[in-house]
Amino acid sequence: MNGPEIHVEFAPALHVFVDHTRRRGASPVVTDGASSLGHVVESLGVPLTEVGGLVVDGREVPASHVPRAEETVRVLAVERPQHVPGAPLRFLLDVHLGTLARRLRLLGVDTAYESTDIGDAALAARSAAEKRVLLSRDRGLLRRRELWAGAFVYSTRPDDQLRDVLDRFRPELRPWTRCSACNGLLREATKDEVADQLEHGTRRTYDVFAQCRACGRAYWKGAHHDQLQAIVDEAMSIRAQLG
């Protein structure tokens, strides 16, 4: 770039994305005089999914604004809770967020998940076609223009990832209503209906079952139930605190 110089200041919540020399606008940013402000911000490392507003010399402007020389830009972070208009709140997670996907499904949150790498274009297209918020740690993926909506997952730890999603989007939680394998809805089932999926010890020990309406997988309160219940209890407590 070899054009107008502008000054860009990033909200503290966005500092994780930018070089330390850029965080407080200490050094000017050279633009090409034609690219949009949204393009400039993304070129500095911040996906627009994480931007809550762009303020130029005291007035809010759209991402399509073309910067002029000596403008001072403040890049604001997304406000929380974030409201996603236009469709019921649903998520799509990329291949690297399998644990988070299973936990969201455990909590009854509509969560699609790709267990194989289908490529950025296909993920973005699915987000648009199904009106799902794409959750990812891939900044390049979140920059794709065909996305319907997206959000960066800031942590690599599943506990923190779940807390972040609950804080940012405040989804309605309905634990034990979705299949952790395929995201289908569960229904009550009799032992006879799921008998072909049960080991002898399970048939003898358990009497209460559920079954996925989509894939047919059977569920019961098995050996790992206490661990799963602890995840549910913690999430419900967090959600109650958030209001």
C-alpha positions as a printed Julia matrix, in Angstrom:
243×3 Matrix{Float64}:
   0.0     0.0    0.0
   1.2     3.5   -0.8
  -1.53    6.01  -0.11
  -3.21    7.96   2.69
  -2.0     7.38   6.23
  -4.6     6.83   8.96
  -4.45    6.14  12.67
  -6.2     3.02  13.96
  -6.95    2.29  17.62
  -8.26   -1.11  18.66
 -10.48   -1.88  21.66
  -8.59   -3.89  24.32
 -10.69   -7.0   23.6
  -9.25   -7.02  20.07
  -5.6    -6.74  21.06
  -5.21  -10.51  20.81
  -5.47  -10.19  17.02
  -3.01   -7.37  16.33
   0.69   -6.77  16.66
   1.61   -4.9   19.83
   2.85   -1.94  17.79
  -0.65   -1.48  16.36
  -2.71   -1.89  19.52
  -3.0     1.78  20.45
  -2.5     3.36  17.06
   1.03    4.48  17.88
   2.19    4.08  14.3
   0.19    5.2   11.25
  -1.35    2.7    8.85
  -0.67    3.29   5.17
  -3.66    2.53   2.94
  -4.0     2.31  -0.83
  -6.67    4.99  -1.09
  -9.22    2.57  -2.58
  -9.73   -0.33  -0.16
 -12.59   -0.22   2.34
 -11.99    0.31   6.03
 -13.27   -3.22   6.63
 -10.54   -4.57   4.36
  -7.91   -2.49   6.16
  -9.01   -3.74   9.57
  -8.94   -7.35   8.43
  -5.51   -6.85   6.85
  -4.3    -5.84  10.32
  -5.5    -9.19  11.7
  -9.01   -8.58  13.07
 -11.93  -10.56  11.55
 -14.97   -8.35  11.02
 -17.02  -10.91  12.96
 -15.31   -9.51  16.07
 -15.88   -5.84  15.25
 -18.81   -4.13  16.93
 -18.4    -0.76  15.25
 -16.03    1.54  13.36
 -15.77    5.14  14.52
 -13.94    7.64  12.32
 -13.19   11.05  13.83
 -16.08   10.63  16.23
 -18.73    9.34  13.82
 -19.7     5.73  13.18
 -19.14    4.52   9.62
 -19.84    1.27   7.76
 -17.12   -1.22   6.88
 -17.43   -0.03   3.27
 -16.07    3.42   4.2
 -12.91    4.31   2.26
 -10.4     5.94   4.63
  -8.99    9.39   3.9
  -5.66   10.82   4.98
  -5.18   11.57   8.68
  -8.45   10.01   9.8
  -8.46    8.47  13.26
 -10.3     5.16  13.44
 -11.52    3.45  16.6
 -12.28   -0.25  16.12
 -14.82   -1.39  18.71
 -15.36   -4.94  19.91
 -18.66   -6.78  19.58
 -20.99   -6.0   22.45
 -22.14   -8.85  24.65
 -24.64  -10.38  24.6
 -24.58  -10.38  20.83
 -27.97  -10.57  19.11
 -28.0   -12.38  15.77
 -31.06  -11.15  13.84
 -32.99  -12.9   11.14
 -33.11  -16.55  12.23
 -33.26  -18.81  15.28
 -29.86  -19.01  16.98
 -28.07  -22.03  15.57
 -24.38  -22.88  15.28
 -21.98  -24.55  12.87
 -18.56  -25.63  14.17
 -15.48  -26.52  12.18
 -13.51  -29.75  12.43
 -11.31  -28.52  15.32
 -14.16  -27.88  17.78
 -15.59  -31.35  18.29
 -15.63  -31.24  22.1
 -17.39  -27.88  22.12
 -19.94  -29.21  19.62
 -20.75  -32.22  21.8
 -21.15  -30.02  24.87
 -23.47  -27.61  23.11
 -25.58  -30.53  21.91
 -25.6   -31.93  25.44
 -27.14  -28.62  26.5
 -29.79  -28.83  23.79
 -28.3   -26.13  21.55
 -28.82  -26.68  17.81
 -25.22  -27.35  16.73
 -24.06  -28.66  13.36
 -20.5   -29.98  13.24
 -18.22  -31.19  10.49
 -16.07  -34.08  11.77
 -13.93  -33.95   8.62
 -12.3   -31.0    6.91
 -14.69  -30.11   4.09
 -12.88  -26.88   3.26
 -13.53  -23.24   4.05
 -15.77  -22.6    1.06
 -18.12  -25.45   1.93
 -18.33  -24.4    5.58
 -19.1   -20.81   4.66
 -21.7   -21.96   2.15
 -23.39  -24.15   4.76
 -23.43  -21.25   7.22
 -25.23  -19.15   4.63
 -27.61  -21.86   3.42
 -28.7   -22.9    6.94
 -28.35  -19.47   8.59
 -25.97  -20.76  11.23
 -23.35  -18.82  13.19
 -20.0   -20.34  12.27
 -17.7   -20.8   15.28
 -14.01  -21.2   14.49
 -10.48  -20.32  15.55
  -9.52  -19.88  11.88
  -9.36  -16.15  11.11
  -9.14  -16.77   7.38
 -12.36  -18.79   7.46
 -14.14  -16.02   9.37
 -13.12  -13.5    6.68
 -15.06  -15.27   3.92
 -17.7   -12.96   2.52
 -20.32  -15.67   1.96
 -20.62  -16.36   5.7
 -24.05  -15.68   7.16
 -22.56  -14.92  10.6
 -19.48  -15.99  12.49
 -17.55  -15.72  15.73
 -13.98  -16.38  16.78
 -13.46  -18.93  19.56
 -10.83  -17.34  21.76
  -9.65  -20.26  23.89
  -8.26  -23.71  23.14
  -9.79  -25.15  26.35
 -13.31  -26.63  25.98
 -14.43  -25.31  29.39
 -13.46  -21.76  28.44
 -14.84  -22.14  24.93
 -18.25  -23.11  26.28
 -18.27  -20.28  28.79
 -17.35  -17.83  26.01
 -20.21  -18.98  23.75
 -22.69  -18.82  26.63
 -21.51  -15.31  27.52
 -21.5   -13.99  23.96
 -24.75  -15.45  22.6
 -26.81  -16.45  25.68
 -28.43  -19.43  23.92
 -31.48  -21.11  25.42
 -30.39  -24.32  27.16
 -32.49  -27.49  27.08
 -30.18  -30.23  28.42
 -30.57  -33.86  27.39
 -32.78  -33.1   24.38
 -30.3   -33.54  21.5
 -28.18  -36.36  20.16
 -24.48  -35.75  20.79
 -23.63  -37.73  17.66
 -25.85  -36.12  15.02
 -27.68  -33.16  16.64
 -31.09  -34.81  16.2
 -33.82  -34.45  18.8
 -34.28  -37.16  21.41
 -37.48  -38.91  22.45
 -38.31  -41.28  25.29
 -37.89  -44.92  24.32
 -38.69  -48.26  25.85
 -36.06  -50.89  26.54
 -37.53  -53.09  23.82
 -37.19  -50.31  21.23
 -33.43  -49.99  21.79
 -32.69  -53.59  22.84
 -30.48  -54.24  19.81
 -28.05  -51.54  20.99
 -27.71  -52.78  24.59
 -25.16  -55.08  26.14
 -26.51  -57.69  28.55
 -25.36  -55.77  31.62
 -27.02  -52.58  30.38
 -30.31  -54.37  29.73
 -30.21  -55.76  33.25
 -29.21  -52.51  35.01
 -31.09  -49.68  33.27
 -34.78  -49.09  32.56
 -34.96  -45.47  31.34
 -33.87  -44.76  27.78
 -34.01  -42.11  25.08
 -33.48  -42.46  21.36
 -32.48  -40.03  18.64
 -35.31  -39.39  16.2
 -32.79  -38.87  13.38
 -30.09  -41.54  13.7
 -31.71  -43.96  16.17
 -28.88  -43.9   18.7
 -29.92  -44.97  22.21
 -29.09  -43.07  25.42
 -29.21  -43.96  29.1
 -27.6   -42.82  32.34
 -24.45  -44.87  32.01
 -21.01  -44.78  33.6
 -20.18  -41.27  32.36
 -23.46  -39.67  33.38
 -22.03  -37.94  36.47
 -19.33  -36.25  34.38
 -21.88  -35.08  31.85
 -24.25  -33.91  34.57
 -21.42  -31.81  36.05
 -20.96  -30.09  32.67
 -24.7   -29.44  32.47
 -24.89  -28.11  36.04
 -21.96  -25.76  35.49
 -23.42  -24.44  32.23
 -26.83  -23.89  33.77
 -25.21  -22.0   36.64
 -23.25  -19.79  34.24
 -26.35  -19.12  32.17
 -28.35  -18.18  35.25
 -25.63  -15.75  36.36
 -25.58  -14.12  32.92
 -29.35  -13.65  32.95
